[in-house]
């Protein structure tokens, strides 16, 4: 089923000519692929932050060198602190800019001058992620029986699952916990693919709730608990995270 929705995009570059070129690329993509893209422009980091506070954006394009008191990376850090879901795309003349992008969970980075074919593929993937995050994910839920009653739990309310004994504990965003009798393998078979990651024999996480990943553990948003990464799952987690960002 095709999902139609407005995609709000913020683009920032202190060079107005480059900014117009970037937004024209985005606008042409929207027309070509029948996407309704609402694009706002900013020429300073301060203006970018003001617009972000005033509006809900799905994607932001940030030039790294803004010729300002702050650079695009610092702007991205501020945006990320206030918005876990926005896709951050850096626009840069520096092709070796990967480590900082990964640290900030940036979705991608575009090297100037923009290569149209790469840009289109990147936008297709980004818009599909946006639709998944803001539309499809909101509609998905799982119904479980904890021995007392049936609970219909939206995917977006689940932070992670933990297997203890014969039960799987559901840790939810409202800090409540459910613990039905089941195995993680059975639970996994009930879930739609693409939302939860098995990171350990006893843990499965909602990848939209990841705050950051350390060498051997995962920090989930709004929780102090660190989730271990089993040696067996390390490679698959790394590959999955690269797809997500």
C-alpha positions in Angstrom: 0.0 0.0 0.0 1.4 3.4 -1.0 1.5 5.8 2.0 0.8 9.5 1.1 1.9 12.1 3.6 3.5 15.5 3.7 7.3 15.2 4.3 8.6 18.4 5.9 12.3 19.1 5.1 14.6 21.8 6.5 17.7 22.8 4.5 20.5 25.0 5.8 23.5 26.4 3.9 25.0 29.9 4.4 25.7 30.0 0.6 22.3 31.0 -0.9 23.3 29.8 -4.4 24.2 26.3 -3.0 21.1 26.3 -0.8 18.9 27.0 -3.9 20.6 24.2 -5.8 20.1 21.8 -3.0 16.4 22.7 -2.5 15.9 22.5 -6.3 17.3 19.0 -6.3 14.9 18.1 -3.5 11.9 19.7 -5.2 12.6 18.0 -8.5 12.8 14.7 -6.7 9.4 15.3 -5.1 7.8 16.0 -8.5 9.5 13.0 -10.2 8.4 10.5 -7.5 5.1 12.1 -6.6 6.0 13.0 -3.0 4.5 16.0 -1.3 7.7 17.7 0.1 7.4 20.9 2.1 10.8 22.6 2.1 12.0 25.4 4.4 15.3 27.1 4.0 17.8 28.7 6.5 21.1 30.4 5.9 22.4 30.4 9.5 22.6 27.9 12.3 20.5 30.2 14.5 17.8 30.4 11.9 17.8 26.6 11.6 17.3 26.1 15.3 14.5 28.7 15.4 12.7 26.9 12.5 13.2 23.5 14.1 11.7 24.7 17.4 8.7 26.1 15.5 8.0 23.2 13.2 8.1 19.4 13.1 10.5 18.3 10.4 11.1 14.8 9.2 14.5 15.5 7.5 17.2 18.2 7.8 20.0 18.9 5.4 22.9 20.7 7.1 26.0 22.2 5.5 28.9 21.6 7.8 30.8 24.8 7.1 28.2 27.6 7.9 30.8 30.3 8.2 29.0 31.1 11.5 29.9 31.0 15.2 28.7 27.4 15.2 29.0 24.7 12.5 26.6 22.2 11.1 27.8 19.5 13.4 27.0 21.6 16.5 23.6 22.5 15.1 23.0 18.7 14.5 23.9 17.9 18.1 21.4 20.4 19.4 18.7 19.2 17.0 19.4 15.5 18.0 19.1 16.3 21.7 15.5 17.5 21.1 14.4 15.2 18.3 15.2 11.5 18.3 13.5 10.7 15.0 14.5 13.4 12.5 16.8 12.2 9.7 20.0 14.3 9.6 21.8 14.6 6.3 25.1 16.5 6.2 26.1 18.4 3.1 29.9 18.6 2.9 32.9 19.2 0.8 34.8 16.7 3.0 34.3 13.1 1.8 36.0 11.6 4.9 33.2 12.8 7.2 31.9 9.5 8.6 32.8 9.0 12.2 31.0 12.1 13.5 28.0 11.3 11.3 27.8 7.8 12.8 28.1 9.2 16.4 25.2 11.5 15.8 23.1 8.8 14.1 23.1 10.9 11.0 21.2 9.2 8.2 23.7 10.1 5.5 26.0 12.7 4.1 26.1 14.3 0.7 29.4 15.4 -0.9 29.4 18.6 -3.0 28.9 18.8 -5.9 25.8 16.7 -5.5 25.7 13.5 -7.6 22.1 13.2 -8.7 21.8 9.4 -8.9 23.2 8.9 -5.4 21.0 11.8 -4.1 17.9 10.2 -5.5 18.6 6.8 -4.0 19.4 8.4 -0.6 16.1 10.3 -0.7 14.1 7.3 -1.7 15.5 5.4 1.3 15.1 8.3 3.6 11.5 9.0 2.7 10.6 5.3 3.1 12.1 5.4 6.6 10.1 8.6 7.4 6.9 6.9 6.3 7.7 3.8 8.4 8.5 5.9 11.5 5.6 8.4 11.3 2.8 6.3 9.7 3.3 2.6 9.5 4.9 2.2 12.9 2.0 4.1 14.6 -0.4 1.5 13.2 1.4 -1.6 14.4 0.8 -3.3 17.7 1.0 -6.7 19.3 -1.7 -8.3 21.5 -0.5 -10.5 24.4 -2.1 -12.3 27.3 -0.2 -12.0 30.6 -2.5 -14.5 32.4 -4.9 -11.9 33.6 -6.1 -10.0 30.5 -5.2 -9.3 26.9 -3.0 -6.2 26.3 -2.8 -4.5 22.9 0.6 -2.8 22.9 1.7 -0.4 20.1 5.2 -1.1 18.8 6.2 2.5 19.6 5.4 1.9 23.3 7.9 -0.9 23.6 11.6 -0.2 24.5 12.9 -3.8 24.8 12.1 -7.4 25.7 14.1 -9.5 28.2 13.8 -13.3 28.6 13.9 -14.4 32.3 13.0 -18.0 33.0 9.8 -19.0 31.2 8.7 -15.4 30.8 9.4 -12.5 28.4 9.4 -9.1 30.1 8.0 -6.2 28.0 9.6 -2.9 29.2 7.4 0.0 28.1 7.8 3.7 27.6 5.5 4.5 30.5 7.8 2.5 32.8 5.3 -0.4 33.2 6.4 -4.0 32.7 4.4 -7.0 31.4 5.7 -10.5 31.7 3.7 -13.1 29.7 4.8 -16.8 29.5 6.5 -17.2 26.1 9.9 -17.6 24.5 11.7 -14.8 22.6 11.7 -17.0 19.5 7.9 -17.2 19.6 7.6 -13.5 20.3 9.9 -12.8 17.3 7.6 -14.8 15.1 4.6 -12.6 16.1 6.3 -9.3 15.3 6.5 -7.5 11.9 10.1 -7.5 10.6 12.2 -4.3 10.6 11.4 -2.9 14.0 13.0 -5.1 16.7 16.6 -6.4 16.8 17.8 -9.5 18.6 21.0 -8.4 20.3 21.5 -11.2 22.8 20.1 -14.6 23.6 18.0 -13.0 26.3 17.3 -9.5 24.8 15.5 -8.0 21.9 15.3 -4.2 21.4 13.2 -1.7 19.5 15.8 -0.1 17.3 13.9 3.2 17.1 14.5 3.5 20.9 18.3 3.3 20.7 20.2 6.2 22.2 23.7 5.0 21.4 25.7 1.8 21.0 28.9 1.1 22.9 31.3 -1.7 22.0 29.5 -4.4 24.0 26.2 -2.8 25.1 23.3 -0.6 24.0 21.9 2.5 25.8 18.2 2.8 25.3 16.4 6.2 25.3 14.9 7.3 28.7 16.4 4.3 30.5 19.5 3.9 32.7 19.7 0.2 31.8 22.4 -0.9 29.4 21.5 -3.8 27.2 24.3 -6.3 26.5 25.3 -7.3 22.9 26.0 -11.0 22.7 29.1 -12.0 20.7 27.0 -14.0 18.4 24.8 -11.0 17.5 27.5 -8.3 17.2 28.0 -8.5 13.5 24.2 -8.5 12.7 23.7 -5.5 15.0 26.4 -3.5 13.3 24.9 -4.2 9.9 21.4 -3.4 11.1 22.5 -0.1 12.6 24.3 0.9 9.3 21.0 0.4 7.5 19.1 2.4 10.1 21.3 5.5 10.0 
